Amino acid sequence: MREINRRLSAFEREEVVLQNPPFMSRKGNCLDNSVMENLFGLLKSKLLYLREFSSIEEFRIDLEKYMDYYKNKRMKAKLKGLSPVQYRIQSPTAALLQILSDFLGAEQLSG
């Protein structure tokens, strides 16, 4: 909250809080940040700590390359050996085929 030199009424305090909502969804619960915290940890260990960069521009270029690798080329066992992008592309198709298979029966899909 911004520093205010006078005492605020309850209504004014609520208005200030609504204009500047807290970052976390619930007090003391940071589970919604866990994905980003994991990504930042990977970035530090795989990119930042491995070498020294001579400029911000050089870091930015390497960061873009790493993010391309992270999203498009990195294979995960959890994602059936696919990259995150490949998994997202095939996932709706695979889910639809599973639903059709369950609904129609596997023998009707193969014929």
Residue frames as qw, qx, qy, qz and C-alpha x, y, z in Angstrom:
[[0.000, 0.887, 0.461, 0.000, 0.00, 0.00, 0.00],
 [0.348, 0.597, -0.047, 0.722, 1.16, 3.53, -0.67],
 [0.327, -0.273, -0.508, 0.748, 2.12, 5.68, 2.25],
 [0.130, -0.734, -0.406, -0.529, -0.66, 8.07, 3.16],
 [0.207, 0.261, -0.445, 0.831, -0.09, 10.84, 5.68],
 [0.482, -0.237, 0.221, -0.814, -3.62, 10.94, 7.05],
 [0.349, 0.023, 0.894, -0.281, -5.77, 8.32, 8.70],
 [0.317, -0.024, -0.668, -0.673, -8.05, 6.51, 6.25],
 [0.708, -0.061, 0.292, -0.640, -11.63, 5.53, 6.89],
 [0.627, -0.026, 0.778, -0.014, -12.55, 1.85, 6.50],
 [0.674, 0.664, 0.302, -0.120, -14.13, 2.60, 3.11],
 [0.271, 0.883, -0.365, -0.114, -11.00, 4.42, 1.88],
 [0.368, -0.489, 0.790, 0.050, -8.75, 1.55, 3.06],
 [0.709, 0.255, 0.656, -0.045, -10.88, -0.97, 1.17],
 [0.550, 0.823, 0.050, -0.132, -10.72, 1.20, -1.93],
 [0.014, 0.791, -0.601, -0.110, -6.89, 1.33, -1.73],
 [0.524, -0.210, 0.825, 0.011, -6.73, -2.47, -1.34],
 [0.706, 0.506, 0.485, -0.103, -9.06, -3.00, -4.31],
 [0.419, 0.878, -0.195, -0.126, -6.91, -0.74, -6.48],
 [0.198, 0.638, -0.737, 0.101, -3.76, -2.62, -5.39],
 [0.940, -0.212, -0.047, -0.263, -4.77, -6.25, -4.87],
 [0.508, -0.583, 0.630, 0.072, -2.23, -8.57, -3.21],
 [0.323, 0.470, -0.734, -0.370, -0.24, -10.85, -5.53],
 [0.069, 0.038, -0.995, 0.063, -1.10, -14.15, -3.87],
 [0.451, -0.364, -0.593, -0.560, -4.58, -15.59, -3.93],
 [0.708, -0.632, -0.285, -0.132, -4.70, -16.51, -0.25],
 [0.219, -0.845, 0.426, -0.239, -2.61, -15.44, 2.69],
 [0.479, -0.516, 0.709, -0.054, 0.38, -17.71, 3.17],
 [0.829, 0.225, 0.512, 0.006, -0.41, -19.94, 0.17],
 [0.081, 0.698, -0.468, -0.535, 2.22, -19.87, -2.56],
 [0.645, 0.098, 0.747, 0.129, 1.20, -23.03, -4.43],
 [0.560, 0.776, 0.282, -0.066, 0.01, -20.95, -7.36],
 [0.110, 0.897, -0.398, -0.155, 3.61, -19.69, -7.76],
 [0.744, -0.334, 0.563, 0.133, 5.19, -23.15, -7.79],
 [0.781, 0.486, 0.314, 0.235, 5.29, -23.51, -11.59],
 [0.288, 0.914, -0.131, 0.253, 7.08, -20.19, -12.03],
 [0.468, -0.749, 0.467, -0.045, 9.41, -20.87, -9.10],
 [0.857, -0.028, 0.478, 0.188, 10.36, -24.18, -10.75],
 [0.636, 0.698, 0.155, 0.292, 11.00, -22.47, -14.09],
 [0.007, -0.941, 0.276, -0.195, 13.16, -19.77, -12.45],
 [0.688, -0.524, 0.500, 0.051, 15.14, -22.46, -10.61],
 [0.839, 0.255, 0.397, 0.272, 15.78, -24.29, -13.88],
 [0.411, 0.874, 0.009, 0.260, 16.77, -21.07, -15.63],
 [0.276, -0.873, 0.393, -0.088, 19.29, -20.25, -12.92],
 [0.725, -0.364, 0.573, 0.111, 20.84, -23.70, -12.82],
 [0.765, 0.319, 0.485, 0.278, 20.87, -24.39, -16.58],
 [0.436, 0.769, 0.193, 0.427, 21.58, -20.92, -17.95],
 [0.127, -0.953, 0.095, -0.257, 22.58, -18.24, -15.47],
 [0.632, -0.679, 0.372, 0.046, 25.05, -20.10, -13.25],
 [0.909, 0.131, 0.282, 0.279, 26.86, -21.92, -16.08],
 [0.579, 0.296, 0.164, 0.742, 28.55, -18.90, -17.62],
 [0.131, -0.612, -0.189, 0.756, 29.12, -15.17, -17.36],
 [0.434, 0.731, 0.465, 0.248, 27.45, -12.92, -19.88],
 [0.426, -0.017, 0.056, 0.903, 29.23, -9.89, -21.31],
 [0.191, -0.070, -0.089, -0.975, 26.00, -7.93, -21.88],
 [0.521, 0.236, 0.539, -0.619, 22.27, -7.93, -21.22],
 [0.647, 0.465, -0.278, -0.537, 21.71, -8.45, -24.94],
 [0.346, 0.330, -0.877, -0.048, 23.81, -11.64, -24.92],
 [0.202, 0.049, 0.853, -0.479, 21.83, -12.92, -21.93],
 [0.591, 0.362, 0.217, -0.687, 18.53, -12.06, -23.65],
 [0.583, 0.422, -0.570, -0.396, 19.53, -14.01, -26.79],
 [0.220, 0.177, -0.946, 0.159, 20.56, -17.06, -24.75],
 [0.353, 0.155, 0.655, -0.650, 17.37, -16.79, -22.69],
 [0.665, 0.382, -0.081, -0.637, 15.25, -16.81, -25.85],
 [0.502, 0.342, -0.776, -0.173, 17.13, -19.87, -27.13],
 [0.006, 0.063, -0.915, 0.399, 16.64, -21.66, -23.81],
 [0.502, 0.250, 0.435, -0.704, 12.93, -20.83, -23.71],
 [0.665, 0.373, -0.405, -0.505, 12.53, -22.16, -27.26],
 [0.358, 0.220, -0.904, 0.084, 14.25, -25.38, -26.15],
 [0.185, 0.019, 0.762, -0.621, 12.18, -25.53, -22.96],
 [0.597, 0.315, 0.269, -0.687, 8.85, -25.21, -24.79],
 [0.728, 0.492, -0.215, -0.426, 9.51, -26.95, -28.10],
 [0.602, 0.458, -0.654, 0.001, 12.33, -29.47, -27.83],
 [0.164, -0.371, 0.787, -0.464, 12.64, -30.65, -24.21],
 [0.654, -0.141, -0.669, -0.325, 11.20, -34.14, -23.85],
 [0.390, -0.374, 0.557, -0.631, 9.51, -35.16, -20.62],
 [0.149, -0.043, -0.988, 0.009, 8.77, -38.70, -19.45],
 [0.208, 0.370, 0.639, -0.641, 5.71, -37.31, -17.69],
 [0.490, 0.550, -0.014, -0.676, 4.41, -36.12, -21.08],
 [0.901, 0.245, 0.357, -0.027, 4.90, -39.53, -22.73],
 [0.663, -0.121, 0.397, 0.623, 8.31, -38.56, -24.14],
 [0.330, 0.729, 0.390, 0.456, 6.95, -35.50, -25.97],
 [0.215, 0.117, -0.167, 0.955, 7.85, -31.84, -25.68],
 [0.154, 0.428, 0.568, -0.686, 5.22, -29.64, -23.98],
 [0.389, 0.403, -0.215, -0.800, 4.09, -28.20, -27.34],
 [0.352, 0.103, -0.857, -0.361, 3.87, -31.64, -28.99],
 [0.061, -0.250, -0.905, 0.338, 1.89, -32.95, -26.01],
 [0.266, 0.453, 0.341, -0.780, -0.58, -30.07, -26.15],
 [0.405, 0.331, -0.478, -0.706, -1.06, -30.52, -29.89],
 [0.399, 0.022, -0.889, -0.224, -1.68, -34.28, -29.72],
 [0.066, 0.091, 0.799, -0.591, -3.52, -34.28, -26.43],
 [0.543, 0.264, 0.202, -0.772, -6.95, -33.05, -27.69],
 [0.631, 0.290, -0.574, -0.434, -6.83, -35.56, -30.56],
 [0.312, 0.105, -0.922, 0.202, -5.86, -38.41, -28.25],
 [0.242, 0.131, 0.640, -0.717, -8.56, -37.42, -25.76],
 [0.625, 0.282, -0.090, -0.722, -11.18, -37.30, -28.51],
 [0.572, 0.232, -0.755, -0.222, -10.14, -40.73, -29.80],
 [0.101, 0.020, -0.891, 0.443, -10.36, -42.13, -26.26],
 [0.437, 0.213, 0.394, -0.780, -13.86, -40.69, -25.81],
 [0.672, 0.307, -0.357, -0.571, -14.99, -42.11, -29.17],
 [0.414, 0.203, -0.887, 0.036, -13.41, -45.46, -28.35],
 [0.109, 0.068, 0.792, -0.596, -15.21, -45.58, -25.01],
 [0.525, 0.301, 0.204, -0.770, -18.49, -44.52, -26.58],
 [0.723, 0.386, -0.328, -0.470, -18.47, -46.62, -29.76],
 [0.925, -0.172, 0.335, 0.055, -16.23, -49.46, -28.77],
 [0.274, -0.607, 0.576, 0.475, -12.75, -50.07, -30.14],
 [0.510, 0.159, 0.788, 0.306, -13.93, -52.48, -32.86],
 [0.374, 0.820, 0.433, -0.020, -16.11, -49.85, -34.56],
 [0.041, -0.910, 0.227, 0.343, -13.21, -47.34, -34.77],
 [0.395, -0.402, 0.715, 0.413, -10.82, -49.77, -36.41],
 [0.495, 0.319, 0.780, 0.211, -13.23, -50.76, -39.18]]
